Structure formats: structure tokens, C-alpha cells
Amino acid sequence: MTATTLVTGAAGFIGAYTCRALAARGSRVVGLDNYNDYYDPQLKRDRVAALCPDVRIAELDLTDRDGLAALFDEHRPTRVIHLAAQAGVRYSLENPHAYVDSNLVGFVNMLELCRHRGAEHFVYASSSSVYGDSAAPPFSEDQRIDRPRSLYAATKAANELMAHTYAHLYGLRATGLRFFTVYGPWGRPDMAPLLFSRAVLAGREIQVFNHGRMRRDFTFIDDIVDGVLGAADAPPRPAGEDSAMGGPHRVYNLGNHTPVELERFIAVIEGAAGCPAGKVYLPMQPGDMVETMADTARAHADFGFEPATPIEDGMPQVVRWCREYFGNRC
């Protein structure tokens, strides 16, 4: 039987692109998503229709243990790419229980199924948010992550500890991926690349936090998917084997290693849109980080990760997609 990869969060931004990339290289792919209303579910359905229409996606919640078990028993995935989670730093201040349900309870459910159903590799989404106040850029995987600035970040740090525990107790090979501000067409509408692009195109003002004194390691979706597949294809050695990779659990930064000033980022959007941005400067938002920057040396050494898309190439694609999908014109 052909090996199966299960992708959770398959209707999400990174998930749908990952499903497309796996299907394009002939892999058998099964998806899972609950199509929740954190943002418009229709965007998720349209994304799937555009990017991976031939991938079967089960509509299922991570807290549904019986439903998850039935899905595993039906498809017997040998590899799980777990991208489903409740996302968003600011929303975690408003609805903390959503993060507990999806990111903690749901994560343990996935670990347990991978353990008991014999999955060979568990790849999961972490976040650059885990670095919080503990580290100075460029952020290295060896830096501390014990001072998160939001509940979202705390749940992602907890995921890494849970995966480490399962790897060492049960030999589950696990790889965590710390994503750094992923953007591209079909992206999340709650993140700055789409928020700013849509606002500029519609002639609305944009909110610029910390008075614009912020830097982000914006990473284009194609580069991120290359990293996801590279990590998935290079699992840690099984427990007990002598391994230069450091045992059955590994964590990698997936970022562009090139932080961009927020004002420069806005200028690129203005250039692509052909119209100026109206800016409202505001103080720092609770839970946000002033700067993110990925040290990607480990990912480069272990599976050749080499992001290649600057914002000058990536953001015009986002602006063009916003024009086409949302119909905004300035």
C-alpha cells in the first residue's frame, strides 16, 4: 500500500499549500480541518478549491478523539504533518479556551494517535512567538523559550515540550517547525500582509503599532513549504541510535533570516498597489514582539533550507491576489 501523509489544518494557509506540494510529487495525501470561524470559512474552502481540489479533507475537530481515531484507522498515515492550531497572538487575549482546546488538548490527541497507530514521523507547527522576551535576534533554536508574551506563544512552547517527552518516552520521531511571519496569496486575513494590502487598496487607514518601530522576518509561502517538506523528508534518527541530529526530537526555525522594517514593508505594498497608505500610529499591542529574526543555520545544514524570496518579489503577488479575490481597487 502507498504510504499516506496526513496533513492537519489542510484548509489553512500553510496546510493547503503543503497538500498541493505533496500531491504534485505523487504522494498520497489526506487532510483534516474543522473549518472554524476564526476567519471566514469560505476563504478556506475557496483556498482548498484553488490549491488542492483533489485532496480529500475530513471535516473534523482536534478534540474529537473518536473521530480522529477512526480517521487514523481508515488511512493508517505513516507520516503526520500537524499544522492545525488556533492561531493569532491578539485573539489569545480574548478567547483563551480556544487555544487550550486546539493547541493543548488537540495536540495531545495527535501525539497519542501517532504513538499508538505507529506513525513514523510527526512534524508539527511551532512559532517564532515562543522566543518572547527570553532571546535576542537572530533567534537560535538553542535559546531559552520560557518567557512567552502571549498564551498563544505559551501553548506553542508547551507543544515542543510535549513532543520532546513523547519522543524520548515512546521513541516517536518528531520535528517542530518555528514559523516566522508567513505570507503569500491565499494568506490569513488577520495578518499584516493581507490587512495592510486590503486596506491600502480600499483607501482605508492602516494601524501601525509601536509607531512603526518594528521589524519582522517575513517569509514567503513557497519558501516555507520547501522547509516543511525538507523537514518531513529528514526525520530524526530513531531513539537509541547514535545521531548527529541529536535524538528523536528536533526543532527548526523556518524564516527568511532577513528582518524588514515595518515602514519599508508598507512602502513595498504602496508601490505594488500604486496608491499611498494612510497610517495611524499606535502604541505597542499587548503580546507583540518588537523584532523577529530567524537563525536558519540548523535547517540549512540538516535539509538544505534556503529561503529565496524577498518582499519586493513576494508582496506584489499578495497585492495582486487581493485585487483579484476581494475586488479592492484604489
Summary of the structure (lengths in Angstrom):
residues: 330
radius of gyration: 19.1
end to end distance: 52.9
largest distance: 60.1
contacts: 1155
relative contact order: 0.14
helix: 44%
strand: 17%
